[in-house]
């Protein structure tokens, strides 16, 4: 069936896109811990029929802790205050600050009431991955379509490339 072949091809397109996004994030200098968190939050949905065609959605789960970082690295963000509004302070154990060399005795916990986080430079990884995978996606979907037409033995299909 055409639908089955196209759906399988869409799943492969989504898988390849997610791989490309992960590789591009690493190559663009995104910190590896951030990239790993974003990759764990990225998933492909199930192919669905939309009108006369099929669609698949690749998403970053916005309910997970990686979502704000995904947008920050894709688009960039200016300086911002931490902790967030409504929070009174932040505390970090000394182990989180290995470069800090205070005069003795060092506190066991650092407490901050307001910190300005430096800006995050845009390091796009979603849009470039979509653009780079476009030709590959067309090839995979075209092949699935042609195989479906040959199997069904008819040529009464219209092909539209958008």
Protein Blocks (a to p, Z undefined) as FASTA:
>chain_A
ZZlmmmmmmmmmmmmmmmmmmmmmmmnopafklmmmmmmmgccdddddehjbccdddddd
fkbmklmmmmmmmnopaddddddehiabdcddfklmmmbccdddddfbdcdfbdcddddd
dddfklmmmmmmmmmmmmmmmmmmmmmmmmnopakbccddZZ
